[in-house]
Amino acid sequence: MECSSGRGNASLEHAQPKLAYQTERAKPVKVLQEVLTQAIDKVNEVSDKTERDRRFRVFMDLFEAILAYHRLAAGAINGG
């Protein structure tokens, strides 16, 4: 499925198994997996394309914020 903003959300279908795999490799990822799985489920639970696209954009905003925080925290830890 393609989001009208040009970003597809078909890859969300593959995200949950990848998260599960990473969680098995690194147990501290479990909390992140739980949060992202709930967010992905919220995107996927609606059939209306407009609402699904809106939820996908919200998910992407959340994911980008988590990534930015991680990068900032890693820089602070590494003296950057």
C-alpha positions in Angstrom: 0.0 0.0 0.0 1.3 3.4 -0.9 0.9 6.4 1.2 -0.3 9.6 -0.6 2.7 11.4 0.8 4.9 9.1 -1.4 6.1 6.9 1.5 4.8 3.4 1.4 3.5 1.5 4.4 3.7 -2.0 2.8 7.0 -2.4 4.6 5.2 -2.2 8.0 4.0 -5.8 7.2 7.7 -6.9 7.5 8.6 -4.7 10.5 7.0 -6.8 13.2 8.9 -10.0 12.3 12.1 -8.0 12.1 11.4 -6.4 15.5 10.8 -9.9 17.0 14.1 -11.1 15.5 16.0 -8.2 16.9 14.4 -8.6 20.3 15.6 -12.2 20.5 19.1 -11.0 19.6 19.1 -8.0 22.1 16.6 -8.3 25.0 16.8 -4.5 25.8 14.9 -3.9 22.5 11.8 -5.5 24.0 10.2 -2.3 25.2 10.8 -0.6 21.8 9.3 -3.7 20.1 6.2 -3.4 22.3 5.7 0.3 21.5 6.3 -0.1 17.8 4.1 -3.2 17.5 1.2 -1.3 19.1 1.8 1.6 16.7 1.9 -0.6 13.7 -1.2 -2.4 14.7 -3.0 1.0 14.9 -2.0 1.8 11.4 -3.1 -1.6 10.1 -6.4 -1.9 11.9 -8.2 0.5 9.6 -9.3 -0.1 6.0 -10.1 3.5 5.0 -7.1 4.6 2.9 -7.2 8.2 4.0 -7.2 7.3 7.7 -4.6 4.6 7.1 -2.3 7.1 5.4 -2.8 9.6 8.2 -1.9 6.9 10.8 1.1 5.9 8.8 2.4 9.5 8.8 1.9 9.7 12.6 3.8 6.4 12.9 6.6 7.8 10.8 6.7 10.9 13.0 7.0 8.7 16.1 9.7 6.5 14.5 11.7 9.5 13.4 11.5 11.0 16.9 12.7 7.8 18.5 15.6 7.6 16.0 16.5 11.3 16.6 16.5 10.7 20.3 18.7 7.6 20.0 21.2 9.5 17.8 21.3 12.4 20.3 21.7 10.1 23.3 24.4 8.1 21.5 26.3 11.4 20.7 26.1 12.5 24.3 27.4 9.1 25.5 30.2 9.2 23.0 31.2 12.7 23.7 29.7 14.1 20.5 
